[in-house]
Amino acid sequence: GAGVSQSPSNKVTEKGKDVELRCDPISGHTALYWYRQSLGQGLEFLIYFQGNSAPDKSGLPSDRFSAERTGGSVSTLTIQRTQQEDSAVYLCASSLSGGPQPQHFGDGTRLSIL
Amino acid sequence: GIQVEQSPPDLILQEGANSTLRCNFSDSVNNLQWFHQNPWGQLINLFYIPSGTKQNGRLSATTVATERYSLLYISSSQTTDSGVYFCAVERSFGNEKLTFGTGTRLTIIP
């Protein structure tokens, strides 16, 4: 597609359940990022993938969070045993390559933990 | 890590007015982007401007990297300009992540 595509757009789940969020980057973009936006923390970096290199996981808040990127394209962010503080909008971005390039954002997944 | 401060935090203007939004950052950067987050939560790229000046219609931006600040100018404001404006930077020799400021909430009154 023309832009970064994320699904689902909204997700409501019960505390303790696992969730998977999907990101399809812009075709040809080798770099992919996950961020989240929450009321108390603003917009914060979670994880970065570049090509076949090991991902930069330095922003993941706990070991309940993990992400993978298959075939250098689609990425899935998984949150296990969700907690109420995980409620946020999860945003995916991609750029043409690593390094100083403009990042283009998807519309996000709004996650609500009951 | 790098600190990004935006001012003012809130701005309310009449339609047609001009405005200047400021972004200060605490370290050298090799990437700076301005975004508009609309009322539906979408983050729209406005400018990729690690240095220099760019213009796009009623909007323009200037980054003075040596003095560690960037300015976003909005002229002849329209109600559709309402939303939150974010500045985000990538520290030079950093790990490619963007660090966001806390944003300026702009409200344009008809």
Interface residues (C-beta under 8 A of the other chain):
Chain A: A31 Y33 Y35 G42 L43 E44 F45 Y48 Q50 D56 S58 G59 V89 L91 A93 G98 G99 P100 Q101 P102 Q103 H104 F105 D107 G108 R110
Chain B: N30 N31 Q33 F35 W40 G41 Q42 L43 N45 Y48 P50 F86 A88 E90 N95 E96 K97 L98 T99 F100 T102 G103
